[in-house]
Amino acid sequence: MFQQLAAASRPVLDFPYIRRTRRNHGLEHGTISLLNARRYTLSGRSDDHGFIVLGEVPTDSVEWAAREALRRMQNGEHHLAVHPNCGTNLVTTALLTSLIGAIGFAGTARRDTFNRLPLVMVGMMAAYLYSQPLGMALQKHFTTEGDPGDLEIVSISRSVMRLPFGEPITLHRVATRAG
């Protein structure tokens, strides 16, 4: 089903801005996957000009992981573009469980809400379990691109962002371009 929907959406998905963002999102996931394997806990955010890796990690490790992920993805390891902790999975879970809650409690009087609670809870658990493979499929076909094409890494820079409360956050900006 997703393959057919993605094929029908191809003109939109191949729009240059969207394609670059999807490719960078895939490369971000590949980079973070390789760094996760080295026990770094990180998150990221992508756009059409590259991506940001948030978390305490040496710059040379980010550079190695980004270049290695790009090399591996260019050599066919397109699965690196899909990551279980992607925001796509979180949004999918939130949407499905919220819909089940809204539908499950729709039209009920306040006093009848308690009686529906067990059924709504079971529905939300099923939605949670289904949302994981659904989110992964959405990533694979829509929000990431496993084939980086002519994407190349231009630069990697490190900065520290100071927040009003809490510890400073280390950011690495991986700038890319399509040839």
Backbone as ProteinMPNN parsed JSONL, in Angstrom:
{"seq_chain_A": "MFQQLAAASRPVLDFPYIRRTRRNHGLEHGTISLLNARRYTLSGRSDDHGFIVLGEVPTDSVEWAAREALRRMQNGEHHLAVHPNCGTNLVTTALLTSLIGAIGFAGTARRDTFNRLPLVMVGMMAAYLYSQPLGMALQKHFTTEGDPGDLEIVSISRSVMRLPFGEPITLHRVATRAG", "coords_chain_A": {"N_chain_A": [[0.82, -1.191, 0.0], [1.885, 1.311, 0.871], [3.969, 1.587, -0.933], [2.623, 1.969, -3.336], [1.24, 4.33, -2.802], [3.409, 6.013, -2.349], [4.554, 5.92, -4.884], [2.561, 7.205, -6.353], [2.808, 9.667, -5.196], [5.217, 10.536, -6.075], [5.887, 12.808, -7.831], [5.724, 14.969, -6.023], [7.411, 14.126, -3.937], [9.821, 14.09, -5.282], [10.333, 16.722, -5.773], [12.809, 19.207, -5.792], [13.577, 20.577, -3.279], [12.246, 19.013, -1.344], [13.237, 16.435, -1.925], [16.008, 16.798, -1.357], [15.823, 17.362, 1.4], [14.716, 14.948, 2.355], [16.775, 13.181, 1.663], [18.876, 14.198, 3.233], [17.717, 13.758, 5.723], [17.684, 10.969, 5.758], [20.481, 10.515, 5.676], [21.168, 11.731, 8.066], [19.955, 9.908, 9.865], [21.467, 7.608, 9.259], [24.01, 8.466, 10.075], [23.588, 8.942, 12.835], [22.852, 6.349, 13.611], [25.281, 4.949, 13.282], [26.809, 6.278, 15.191], [25.3, 5.747, 17.485], [25.88, 3.055, 17.761], [28.357, 3.234, 18.826], [27.846, 3.918, 21.355], [26.87, 6.516, 21.822], [24.367, 8.795, 22.732], [22.092, 10.452, 20.941], [20.352, 13.051, 19.11], [18.672, 14.467, 16.251], [18.135, 16.788, 13.522], [16.885, 17.596, 10.363], [17.279, 19.43, 7.252], [16.989, 21.053, 4.029], [19.6, 21.754, 3.527], [21.333, 20.181, 4.949], [22.052, 18.652, 8.086], [21.587, 18.579, 11.669], [23.317, 17.327, 14.436], [22.55, 16.634, 17.668], [24.002, 16.534, 20.798], [26.511, 15.283, 23.054], [29.381, 14.585, 21.579], [32.483, 13.798, 20.05], [33.804, 15.897, 17.455], [35.339, 14.737, 15.404], [34.338, 12.153, 15.459], [31.697, 12.536, 14.608], [32.226, 13.43, 12.033], [33.518, 11.156, 10.923], [31.363, 9.284, 11.129], [29.323, 10.469, 9.554], [30.517, 10.579, 7.005], [31.063, 7.872, 6.623], [28.481, 6.764, 6.768], [27.337, 7.988, 4.512], [28.958, 6.895, 2.488], [28.344, 4.149, 2.768], [25.574, 4.169, 2.303], [25.518, 5.077, -0.332], [26.597, 2.858, -1.465], [24.557, 1.07, -1.401], [23.38, 0.414, 1.096], [20.689, 1.185, 1.983], [18.91, 0.885, 4.043], [19.894, 2.165, 6.273], [18.752, 4.633, 6.409], [16.428, 4.564, 7.854], [15.277, 4.886, 11.105], [14.608, 3.711, 14.395], [14.018, 5.568, 16.426], [13.039, 7.865, 15.31], [11.397, 11.015, 14.815], [9.191, 10.765, 13.176], [8.1, 8.289, 13.888], [7.298, 8.872, 16.502], [5.362, 10.874, 16.084], [3.52, 9.416, 14.584], [2.685, 7.504, 16.486], [1.551, 9.225, 18.435], [-0.522, 10.409, 16.944], [-2.155, 8.174, 16.17], [-2.891, 7.035, 18.708], [-4.178, 9.226, 19.861], [-6.318, 9.571, 18.079], [-7.704, 7.166, 18.51], [-8.456, 7.551, 21.195], [-10.072, 9.865, 20.929], [-12.113, 8.942, 19.193], [-13.012, 6.768, 20.672], [-14.124, 7.932, 22.947], [-15.996, 9.618, 21.943], [-19.117, 11.193, 21.845], [-20.001, 10.302, 24.317], [-21.577, 10.446, 27.466], [-20.409, 12.131, 30.366], [-20.553, 10.478, 32.643], [-20.567, 7.95, 31.513], [-18.098, 7.595, 30.496], [-16.153, 6.287, 32.066], [-16.941, 3.624, 31.832], [-16.275, 3.026, 29.211], [-13.571, 3.199, 29.24], [-11.79, 0.827, 29.596], [-12.019, -0.433, 27.036], [-11.153, 1.617, 25.324], [-8.54, 1.874, 26.243], [-7.437, -0.621, 25.479], [-7.668, -0.325, 22.729], [-5.905, 1.827, 22.385], [-3.495, 0.626, 23.153], [-3.232, -1.274, 21.099], [-3.031, 0.493, 18.952], [-0.626, 1.712, 19.611], [1.178, -0.466, 19.34], [0.873, -1.037, 16.6], [1.674, 1.347, 15.53], [4.461, 1.497, 15.491], [5.61, -0.226, 13.364], [4.204, 1.044, 11.318], [5.136, 3.719, 11.449], [7.817, 3.264, 10.763], [7.493, 2.393, 8.123], [6.393, 4.71, 7.009], [8.601, 6.396, 7.253], [10.443, 5.075, 5.54], [9.221, 5.306, 3.009], [8.353, 7.966, 2.738], [9.368, 10.129, 4.535], [12.122, 9.926, 4.631], [14.991, 9.33, 2.498], [16.627, 6.642, 1.243], [18.526, 6.403, -0.725], [21.166, 8.342, -1.317], [21.876, 9.599, -3.65], [23.444, 12.13, -5.506], [24.355, 13.476, -3.312], [26.591, 15.274, -1.258], [28.971, 15.785, 1.365], [29.749, 18.892, 2.638], [30.763, 20.456, 4.756], [31.537, 20.259, 8.276], [30.608, 21.494, 11.308], [31.085, 22.553, 14.697], [29.248, 23.663, 17.515], [28.179, 25.286, 20.532], [25.219, 25.492, 22.259], [23.699, 27.601, 24.469], [21.299, 27.304, 26.892], [18.62, 28.908, 28.71], [18.087, 27.528, 31.08], [19.554, 24.679, 32.612], [22.028, 22.402, 31.23], [24.604, 23.259, 28.8], [24.168, 22.621, 25.267], [25.652, 20.579, 22.859], [26.114, 21.045, 19.438], [26.383, 19.748, 16.176], [26.738, 20.766, 12.965], [26.11, 19.418, 9.928], [26.795, 20.166, 6.828], [25.49, 19.869, 3.586], [25.382, 19.281, 0.006], [23.8, 18.941, -3.152], [25.139, 17.676, -6.114]], "CA_chain_A": [[0.0, 0.0, 0.0], [2.74, 2.5, 0.956], [4.738, 1.712, -2.169], [1.74, 2.54, -4.349], [0.993, 5.72, -2.418], [4.667, 6.731, -2.587], [4.697, 6.053, -6.344], [1.629, 8.256, -6.776], [3.303, 10.93, -4.629], [6.572, 10.752, -6.585], [6.176, 14.183, -8.281], [5.93, 15.825, -4.852], [8.595, 13.642, -3.221], [11.01, 14.407, -6.079], [10.549, 18.168, -5.844], [14.19, 19.317, -5.299], [13.682, 20.902, -1.846], [11.783, 17.855, -0.568], [14.187, 15.342, -2.135], [17.227, 17.091, -0.575], [15.507, 17.212, 2.827], [14.565, 13.512, 2.614], [18.113, 12.566, 1.596], [19.596, 14.613, 4.434], [17.098, 13.063, 6.848], [18.222, 9.611, 5.715], [21.898, 10.56, 6.062], [21.169, 12.001, 9.513], [19.686, 8.639, 10.547], [22.63, 6.733, 9.103], [25.074, 9.009, 10.93], [23.232, 8.694, 14.233], [22.918, 4.9, 13.837], [26.675, 4.559, 13.472], [27.25, 6.833, 16.476], [24.617, 4.973, 18.532], [26.621, 1.796, 17.921], [29.523, 3.563, 19.661], [27.265, 4.266, 22.668], [26.474, 7.917, 21.957], [22.931, 9.04, 22.698], [21.999, 11.687, 20.172], [19.167, 13.302, 18.303], [19.034, 15.276, 15.102], [17.115, 17.509, 12.765], [17.353, 17.77, 8.983], [16.644, 20.382, 6.339], [17.491, 20.859, 2.676], [21.026, 22.094, 3.45], [22.112, 19.272, 5.778], [21.4, 18.235, 9.32], [22.235, 18.88, 12.941], [23.391, 16.257, 15.428], [22.533, 17.217, 19.011], [24.508, 15.644, 21.834], [27.941, 15.358, 23.334], [30.147, 13.624, 20.786], [33.606, 14.489, 19.411], [33.583, 16.303, 16.067], [35.921, 13.754, 14.488], [33.423, 11.009, 15.405], [30.586, 12.93, 13.74], [32.734, 13.445, 10.654], [33.673, 9.758, 10.496], [30.057, 8.633, 10.985], [28.599, 11.049, 8.415], [31.156, 10.143, 5.757], [30.882, 6.421, 6.52], [27.072, 6.525, 6.443], [27.145, 8.382, 3.116], [29.62, 5.883, 1.651], [27.583, 2.904, 2.842], [24.279, 4.36, 1.645], [25.798, 5.139, -1.773], [26.903, 1.483, -1.881], [23.365, 0.227, -1.348], [22.829, 0.16, 2.435], [19.625, 2.178, 2.109], [18.201, 0.675, 5.31], [20.426, 3.083, 7.283], [17.931, 5.848, 6.423], [15.263, 4.371, 8.729], [15.737, 4.779, 12.493], [13.454, 3.474, 15.277], [13.72, 6.693, 17.315], [12.727, 9.038, 14.49], [10.2, 11.768, 15.164], [8.066, 10.222, 12.408], [7.487, 7.244, 14.712], [6.634, 9.514, 17.635], [4.156, 11.546, 15.586], [2.582, 8.354, 14.209], [2.131, 6.98, 17.727], [0.688, 10.249, 19.035], [-1.719, 10.573, 16.122], [-3.025, 6.998, 16.268], [-3.476, 6.896, 20.047], [-5.114, 10.333, 20.049], [-7.526, 9.257, 17.315], [-8.443, 6.111, 19.226], [-9.07, 8.192, 22.354], [-11.154, 10.754, 20.495], [-13.212, 8.125, 18.673], [-13.517, 5.927, 21.762], [-14.915, 8.698, 23.914], [-16.918, 10.517, 21.235], [-20.546, 11.033, 22.082], [-20.343, 9.7, 25.606], [-21.834, 11.321, 28.612], [-19.281, 12.075, 31.3], [-20.685, 9.328, 33.557], [-20.33, 6.712, 30.77], [-16.703, 7.566, 30.072], [-15.438, 5.264, 32.834], [-17.299, 2.307, 31.298], [-15.571, 2.839, 27.933], [-12.122, 3.299, 29.448], [-11.023, -0.392, 29.27], [-12.0, -0.645, 25.595], [-10.299, 2.647, 24.744], [-7.156, 1.531, 26.598], [-7.024, -1.726, 24.61], [-7.487, 0.278, 21.411], [-4.673, 2.628, 22.4], [-2.348, -0.302, 23.157], [-3.123, -1.809, 19.736], [-2.535, 1.597, 18.122], [0.801, 1.874, 19.938], [1.919, -1.567, 18.731], [0.808, -0.884, 15.151], [2.31, 2.599, 15.107], [5.895, 1.329, 15.261], [5.885, -0.599, 11.968], [3.641, 2.068, 10.444], [6.092, 4.826, 11.433], [8.997, 2.846, 9.994], [7.1, 2.394, 6.711], [6.272, 6.11, 6.607], [9.974, 6.887, 7.057], [11.045, 4.447, 4.36], [8.605, 5.72, 1.755], [7.977, 9.376, 2.648], [10.114, 11.177, 5.232], [13.557, 9.789, 4.371], [15.382, 8.72, 1.219], [17.793, 5.794, 1.489], [19.514, 6.593, -1.786], [21.598, 9.74, -1.233], [22.124, 10.165, -4.976], [24.682, 12.9, -5.653], [24.576, 14.252, -2.088], [27.965, 15.28, -0.755], [29.199, 16.531, 2.597], [30.539, 20.084, 2.365], [31.494, 20.844, 5.965], [30.991, 19.864, 9.575], [31.031, 22.488, 12.298], [30.635, 22.322, 16.069], [28.929, 24.844, 18.315], [27.515, 24.989, 21.802], [24.063, 26.346, 22.467], [23.415, 27.783, 25.893], [19.889, 27.496, 27.191], [18.441, 29.658, 29.965], [18.138, 26.601, 32.214], [20.161, 23.401, 32.278], [23.377, 22.293, 30.676], [24.762, 23.633, 27.386], [23.953, 21.525, 24.322], [26.594, 20.569, 21.754], [25.513, 20.847, 18.119], [27.25, 19.603, 15.017], [26.032, 21.026, 11.716], [26.683, 18.745, 8.773], [26.292, 20.85, 5.637], [25.561, 19.033, 2.389], [24.859, 19.839, -1.234], [23.61, 18.003, -4.256], [26.009, 18.115, -7.197]], "C_chain_A": [[0.869, 1.261, 0.0], [3.545, 2.7, -0.32], [3.891, 2.355, -3.266], [1.464, 4.012, -4.062], [2.243, 6.575, -2.66], [4.889, 6.933, -4.082], [3.778, 7.154, -6.871], [2.091, 9.631, -6.302], [4.657, 11.334, -5.187], [6.817, 12.173, -7.091], [6.426, 15.148, -7.118], [7.214, 15.423, -4.126], [9.885, 13.963, -3.97], [11.201, 15.898, -6.321], [11.896, 18.429, -5.179], [14.331, 19.615, -3.8], [13.313, 19.697, -0.99], [12.762, 16.694, -0.707], [15.47, 15.559, -1.33], [16.974, 16.901, 0.913], [15.376, 15.733, 3.189], [15.919, 12.801, 2.591], [18.936, 12.934, 2.825], [19.037, 13.924, 5.672], [17.596, 11.613, 6.909], [19.677, 9.555, 6.147], [22.032, 10.868, 7.548], [20.951, 10.7, 10.285], [20.866, 7.687, 10.441], [23.77, 7.162, 10.0], [24.798, 8.689, 12.392], [23.264, 7.206, 14.552], [24.343, 4.442, 14.089], [27.22, 5.084, 14.801], [26.565, 6.135, 17.657], [25.342, 3.664, 18.807], [27.883, 1.994, 18.755], [29.087, 4.127, 21.014], [26.992, 5.75, 22.879], [24.952, 7.996, 21.875], [22.719, 10.423, 22.108], [20.61, 11.857, 19.576], [19.589, 14.213, 17.164], [17.835, 15.956, 14.484], [17.694, 17.815, 11.39], [16.61, 18.884, 8.272], [17.266, 20.169, 4.968], [18.973, 21.174, 2.513], [21.914, 21.182, 4.292], [21.331, 18.851, 6.99], [22.241, 18.619, 10.526], [22.208, 17.623, 13.791], [23.494, 16.935, 16.78], [23.02, 16.179, 20.011], [26.016, 15.738, 21.944], [28.664, 14.217, 22.625], [31.306, 14.394, 20.138], [33.328, 14.772, 17.928], [34.169, 15.281, 15.094], [35.063, 12.494, 14.395], [32.214, 11.308, 14.521], [31.041, 12.906, 12.286], [32.903, 12.029, 10.128], [32.322, 9.128, 10.207], [29.294, 9.166, 9.774], [29.196, 10.561, 7.093], [30.99, 8.637, 5.541], [29.433, 6.083, 6.158], [26.801, 6.869, 4.978], [27.75, 7.336, 2.185], [28.789, 4.603, 1.611], [26.232, 3.024, 2.15], [24.455, 4.443, 0.127], [26.108, 3.752, -2.334], [25.734, 0.533, -1.646], [22.772, -0.057, 0.02], [21.751, 1.204, 2.757], [18.83, 2.046, 3.407], [18.697, 1.608, 6.421], [19.575, 4.349, 7.413], [16.754, 5.761, 7.387], [15.759, 4.096, 10.143], [14.536, 4.632, 13.43], [13.093, 4.645, 16.189], [13.409, 7.987, 16.559], [11.446, 9.712, 14.99], [8.981, 11.319, 14.38], [7.346, 9.144, 13.204], [6.73, 7.85, 15.887], [5.333, 10.179, 17.208], [3.101, 10.513, 15.2], [1.906, 7.778, 15.444], [1.162, 7.973, 18.361], [-0.615, 10.395, 18.26], [-2.675, 9.392, 16.283], [-3.666, 6.865, 17.644], [-4.457, 8.025, 20.341], [-6.42, 10.089, 19.312], [-8.366, 8.193, 18.007], [-9.141, 6.708, 20.442], [-10.243, 9.065, 21.97], [-12.358, 9.967, 19.993], [-13.856, 7.322, 19.798], [-14.401, 6.658, 22.749], [-15.93, 9.634, 23.253], [-18.369, 10.182, 21.585], [-20.937, 10.413, 23.403], [-20.639, 10.774, 26.633], [-20.682, 11.128, 29.587], [-19.363, 10.84, 32.201], [-20.431, 7.991, 32.863], [-18.87, 6.551, 30.332], [-15.935, 6.454, 30.782], [-15.723, 3.873, 32.286], [-16.571, 2.012, 29.985], [-14.055, 2.782, 28.098], [-11.37, 2.01, 29.13], [-10.918, -0.642, 27.761], [-11.09, 0.369, 24.9], [-8.827, 2.346, 25.044], [-6.629, 0.399, 25.721], [-6.782, -1.196, 23.194], [-6.209, 1.092, 21.331], [-3.433, 1.734, 22.424], [-2.145, -0.897, 21.771], [-2.563, -0.734, 18.802], [-1.036, 1.805, 18.363], [1.625, 0.778, 19.251], [1.964, -1.445, 17.208], [1.578, 0.345, 14.679], [3.802, 2.44, 14.84], [6.2, 0.877, 13.838], [5.317, 0.418, 10.967], [4.585, 3.263, 10.322], [7.341, 4.488, 10.631], [8.694, 2.844, 8.492], [6.95, 3.826, 6.191], [7.651, 6.731, 6.377], [10.535, 6.38, 5.73], [10.511, 5.036, 3.059], [8.374, 7.223, 1.609], [8.948, 10.357, 3.295], [11.626, 11.07, 5.093], [13.76, 9.217, 2.976], [16.663, 7.952, 1.475], [18.88, 5.906, 0.446], [19.945, 8.058, -1.78], [21.885, 10.385, -2.582], [23.461, 10.883, -5.028], [24.973, 13.785, -4.439], [26.047, 14.169, -1.681], [28.054, 16.137, 0.501], [30.16, 17.674, 2.29], [31.387, 20.454, 3.573], [30.78, 20.303, 7.196], [31.523, 20.863, 10.596], [30.389, 22.182, 13.645], [30.318, 23.66, 16.717], [28.253, 24.379, 19.595], [26.399, 26.005, 21.972], [23.781, 26.405, 23.964], [21.939, 28.092, 26.062], [19.753, 28.254, 28.501], [18.544, 28.766, 31.206], [18.791, 25.312, 31.761], [21.545, 23.53, 31.684], [23.431, 22.813, 29.239], [24.593, 22.393, 26.498], [24.955, 21.668, 23.178], [25.847, 20.234, 20.459], [26.608, 20.656, 17.092], [26.381, 19.805, 13.782], [26.783, 20.349, 10.6], [26.029, 19.37, 7.533], [26.511, 19.959, 4.426], [25.133, 19.844, 1.175], [24.688, 18.704, -2.231], [24.385, 18.559, -5.438], [25.302, 18.531, -8.451]], "O_chain_A": [[0.622, 2.181, -0.781], [3.779, 3.831, -0.745], [4.381, 3.184, -4.032], [1.458, 4.839, -4.974], [2.148, 7.714, -3.117], [5.358, 7.989, -4.504], [4.171, 7.939, -7.733], [1.796, 10.642, -6.939], [5.193, 12.375, -4.807], [7.882, 12.721, -6.806], [7.258, 16.049, -7.23], [8.011, 16.281, -3.746], [10.939, 14.095, -3.347], [12.142, 16.293, -7.01], [12.124, 17.917, -4.083], [15.127, 18.966, -3.121], [14.001, 19.396, -0.014], [13.085, 16.038, 0.282], [15.97, 14.631, -0.695], [17.814, 16.341, 1.617], [15.878, 15.31, 4.231], [16.173, 11.92, 3.412], [19.617, 12.083, 3.396], [19.791, 13.547, 6.569], [17.892, 11.098, 7.988], [20.073, 8.661, 6.894], [22.912, 10.327, 8.218], [21.669, 10.416, 11.244], [21.228, 7.031, 11.418], [24.426, 6.325, 10.62], [25.684, 8.216, 13.105], [23.663, 6.826, 15.653], [24.596, 3.646, 14.994], [28.007, 4.404, 15.46], [27.178, 5.952, 18.709], [25.41, 3.214, 19.951], [28.415, 1.04, 19.323], [29.884, 4.741, 21.725], [26.893, 6.194, 24.023], [24.332, 7.337, 21.041], [23.111, 11.432, 22.692], [19.807, 10.925, 19.547], [20.729, 14.676, 17.118], [16.688, 15.73, 14.869], [18.843, 18.24, 11.267], [15.486, 19.239, 8.625], [17.998, 19.2, 4.767], [19.548, 20.889, 1.462], [23.127, 21.387, 4.346], [20.109, 18.707, 6.944], [23.425, 18.937, 10.418], [21.19, 16.934, 13.858], [24.412, 17.719, 17.019], [22.498, 15.066, 20.058], [26.698, 16.213, 21.035], [28.571, 13.053, 23.016], [31.118, 15.536, 19.718], [32.692, 13.972, 17.244], [33.558, 14.991, 14.066], [35.06, 11.831, 13.357], [31.756, 10.443, 13.774], [30.323, 12.419, 11.412], [32.48, 11.728, 9.012], [32.141, 8.505, 9.161], [28.68, 8.389, 9.043], [28.467, 10.179, 6.177], [30.8, 8.183, 4.412], [29.192, 5.207, 5.328], [26.113, 6.122, 4.283], [27.122, 6.937, 1.204], [28.559, 4.04, 0.54], [25.79, 2.088, 1.484], [23.621, 3.929, -0.619], [25.911, 3.496, -3.522], [25.909, -0.685, -1.69], [21.738, -0.72, 0.101], [21.896, 1.999, 3.686], [18.156, 2.988, 3.823], [17.992, 1.819, 7.407], [19.669, 5.059, 8.415], [16.143, 6.781, 7.707], [16.561, 3.188, 10.361], [13.549, 5.351, 13.278], [11.965, 4.709, 16.679], [13.51, 9.077, 17.121], [10.543, 9.061, 15.514], [7.854, 11.47, 14.852], [6.116, 9.087, 13.199], [5.641, 7.391, 16.229], [4.317, 10.061, 17.894], [1.915, 10.712, 15.462], [0.691, 7.584, 15.453], [0.068, 7.593, 18.778], [-1.688, 10.495, 18.855], [-3.87, 9.586, 16.508], [-4.866, 6.607, 17.74], [-5.468, 7.801, 21.007], [-7.499, 10.359, 19.839], [-9.59, 8.304, 18.08], [-10.306, 6.4, 20.693], [-11.294, 9.016, 22.61], [-13.497, 10.29, 20.33], [-15.079, 7.205, 19.873], [-15.321, 6.074, 23.321], [-16.644, 10.36, 23.944], [-18.768, 9.018, 21.609], [-22.093, 10.036, 23.59], [-20.033, 11.846, 26.654], [-20.058, 10.067, 29.618], [-18.338, 10.222, 32.489], [-20.115, 7.003, 33.525], [-18.47, 5.489, 29.855], [-15.144, 5.753, 30.151], [-14.832, 3.024, 32.275], [-16.284, 0.852, 29.69], [-13.343, 2.36, 27.186], [-10.361, 2.086, 28.429], [-9.856, -1.018, 27.265], [-10.343, 0.012, 23.989], [-7.967, 2.543, 24.185], [-5.487, 0.456, 25.266], [-5.809, -1.574, 22.542], [-5.505, 1.051, 20.322], [-2.43, 2.05, 21.784], [-1.009, -1.015, 21.31], [-1.716, -1.024, 17.957], [-0.277, 2.044, 17.424], [2.657, 1.068, 18.646], [2.995, -1.725, 16.596], [2.076, 0.376, 13.553], [4.356, 3.184, 14.032], [6.984, 1.535, 13.154], [5.888, 0.623, 9.897], [4.812, 3.765, 9.221], [7.863, 5.333, 9.903], [9.533, 3.243, 7.685], [7.336, 4.12, 5.06], [7.848, 7.493, 5.43], [11.033, 7.153, 4.911], [11.27, 5.241, 2.112], [8.216, 7.716, 0.492], [9.324, 11.34, 2.655], [12.343, 12.022, 5.403], [12.834, 8.693, 2.356], [17.672, 8.532, 1.876], [20.03, 5.547, 0.699], [19.178, 8.927, -2.192], [22.114, 11.592, -2.652], [24.489, 10.325, -4.645], [25.75, 14.735, -4.533], [26.662, 13.106, -1.759], [27.301, 17.096, 0.67], [31.246, 17.458, 1.752], [32.579, 20.732, 3.442], [29.603, 19.945, 7.161], [32.732, 21.051, 10.728], [29.294, 21.625, 13.717], [31.013, 24.653, 16.504], [27.818, 23.234, 19.715], [26.606, 27.212, 21.848], [23.644, 25.377, 24.628], [21.406, 29.019, 25.453], [20.673, 28.246, 29.319], [19.029, 29.198, 32.252], [18.594, 24.894, 30.62], [22.142, 24.606, 31.644], [22.418, 22.807, 28.539], [24.845, 21.268, 26.929], [25.093, 22.744, 22.597], [25.066, 19.285, 20.394], [27.64, 21.326, 17.138], [25.398, 19.09, 13.584], [27.948, 20.655, 10.345], [24.859, 19.124, 7.241], [27.578, 19.369, 4.259], [24.594, 20.944, 1.299], [25.342, 17.665, -2.153], [24.31, 19.751, -5.738], [25.948, 18.918, -9.424]]}, "name": "protein", "num_of_chains": 1, "seq": "MFQQLAAASRPVLDFPYIRRTRRNHGLEHGTISLLNARRYTLSGRSDDHGFIVLGEVPTDSVEWAAREALRRMQNGEHHLAVHPNCGTNLVTTALLTSLIGAIGFAGTARRDTFNRLPLVMVGMMAAYLYSQPLGMALQKHFTTEGDPGDLEIVSISRSVMRLPFGEPITLHRVATRAG"}
